[in-house]
Amino acid sequence: MLRRHRRGFTLIELLVVIAIIAILIALLLPAVQQAREAARRSTCKNKMKQLALALHNYHDTHQVFPYSTSAKGSCESGSAMPPSGTVKNSRGWTQVLPFIDQSPLYNLYDPTQAAGAYDRASTGLQGSTVVSGNDIVVSTVLDAFICPSDDGNPRITTTSSAYAIGGGSTLQGAKTSYDFQAHLETSTCSNWGTRGRSDRYMFGTESSSRMRDVKDGTSNTVMLVETTLDVKDGYTAPWGYSNWTGAGVDITWRRGGDYGDAGINFWTCCSWHSPPMSNNTFGTVAHWGRPGSLHVGGVHVALADGSVRFISENTDYTTRQRLGRMADGQPLGEF
């Protein structure tokens, strides 16, 4: 009787199979990663959309948009320098909380007291962040403010008075990936109302814009801009209080000088590094208050009409400037 011998795999055949599997995995992984990023990017876009709608609902209720910052303690001079004893370091997002399903948190917040303790000009705080409990509110990390593609730290990680809640609080401020389109101000602050109409953004220090003020059209004016949770110079702004950096994000910013029009997703920093300007790590914008994202090629913005658009990092300065200003008489139309 004949016996049939079962023939096994040779070593070469086994290695070939393993190599084929490895190649298939190598081809599949990037596709999976791209699919995941596409989902995260879609979620990010939706979060910004919800914030834009919340601002619309706030406007419908109060007939005005919230300010970006109020009674900002970093102001040493300028029309927006708060009077003695009235520094609150308030941010407009605290007033929007009821419109993003955060009414319980809003009810814990005391708008008559300071949200942060930074006071560079020593004009005096209005109350205490600790006694009022405002430090508990502004240290709360809210998912609505965090881009899912960004794995940066959602909290302020320094005890420096320029960025931390301060005032004796042991808590750390919570950042936001999405912020108001606003002029960036530190020691010299200009009241939004004193700026020329053609130079105004929708938000700023003590801003009080209305929908009717968006003369260039709601589909031509940026309302919110995305930024990265980590930056190379300073700290991304917390959503609940202002400090040295807590003014907003400015899509019209450009580095200038030898770098030309380096605005969106500008990674290169810093002059005091050794060697200078050698840190160009992707995903961490160079400076606070600048537009940037972990989405390759650009950044999300919410327009005044509530829509969300993805703006290319190659968008030139003139275009960004026209988008940032709400009444300069130079609407872009389709873009």
PyMOL commands that set and color helices and strands:
alter all, ss='L'
color gray80, all
select helices_A, chain A and resi 11-62+93-100+103-108+129-132+134-138+143-145+192-194+197-199+211-213+257-259+317-324
alter helices_A, ss='H'
color red, helices_A
select strands_A, chain A and resi 69-70+90-91+178-180+222-226+231-233+285-287+298-303+308-312
alter strands_A, ss='S'
color yellow, strands_A
deselect
rebuild
show_as cartoon
